[in-house]
């Protein structure tokens, strides 16, 4: 199936996302709608209405654009915006500190909650209450003139204490730049873009199956994080299992379903399709995955199965949960048929913790010298805490790309002197031997 994806956002960000999408998804056709400011809204709304007739899903590049368009349009197809992440905030602070030599303890930042920003500073070991001056701007996206309002607040904060201006709104960045203020645009990260497209493909692919009215959800606590279990008391592990059981109960209530327990590590929820898709907003969010994923002791695999009857739905949910278990992380898969699976669906907060390396200028140098996304360098650097030597297949798994892409990345790093080949590992009588490389950072 060729998937038609609408991409709506600032033209510059659309082009960046287009490159990432075309690199990772081959059977996909993009329909771009550029929106630079409020003056483009009316034309943008008309274009989105037109492409909605041929698209299977629409990806908005930012929260503000998504809110505005959803307030004015009645979407008949799945639509989401690229979720922000801690990685986006870390990167913005790194840019401000390293490239602009700004004081990151004085920031003016929009479109985020105070809690989201404070958590990043806590991760960095900075007391945001005592050491920082953080000004949060949360505009009402549905009010006309909200962009001018955001610009005005940033200007006020900048003039007050020379705050570092960080925005998620392209038009705000452009306007501040015209006034001689270098603002940082928090662009969506590669991982969030790929996850968003996978989400839409899952929902768009599955949306056509209308004859399966029953839903079964199998939840397996299958992969224990053994290193954390060892350091946790028996009491804390039991509390986690009880918390998960409570989350299962409340999710069953929300989908007007029933649930059964198959021991402390497996649950099944039964409900009808209409209630399930209403709760999950047609797969735009799977709240039970987010809430269960908050724990740090276990991995949870969720399988959603559709069927003409509950027997068929249970069969498909088990198949989907087994596939989710192979991800070795909190994830979910959806199955309509034995051979038709979609996923993975991931928790909205499933991002890597880059706080320990965020201000290491070596990594910025490696990324720029090798023409590699800095988030990819962060991800590799985090893995190097456990081991310095990896095969290309292992590198591919770490950064979430194909082995061929991983080999190209290794070659770039090798040219820059950041990787060395230490030996070759035979794959048997057929095929080229796999290299084992050592990372030198």
Secondary structure, DSSP 8 states (H G I E B T S, - for coil): --EEEEEEE-HHHHHHHHHHHHHH-SSEEEEEEE--SGGGHHHHHHHHHHHTTT-SEEEESSHHHHHHHHHH---SSEEEE----HHHHHHHHHIIIIIS---TTEEEEESS-HHHHHHHHHHTT--HHHH-EEEEE---TTSTTHHHHHHHHHHHHHHHH--EEEES-HHHHHHHHHTT---EE----HHHHHHHHHHHHHHHHHTT--S--EEEEEEEEEEE-HHHHHTS-HHHHHHHHHHHHHHHHHHHHHTT-EEEESSTTEEEEEEEHHHHHHHTTTTT--HHHHHHHT-SSEEEEEEEEEESSHHHHHHHHHHHHHHHHTT-SSEEEEEEETTEEEEEEE-TT-----TTTTT-HHHHHHHHHHT--HHHHHHHHHHTTT-SEEEHHHHHHHHTS-HHHHHHHHHHHHHTTSEEEEEEE--SSSS--EEEEEE--
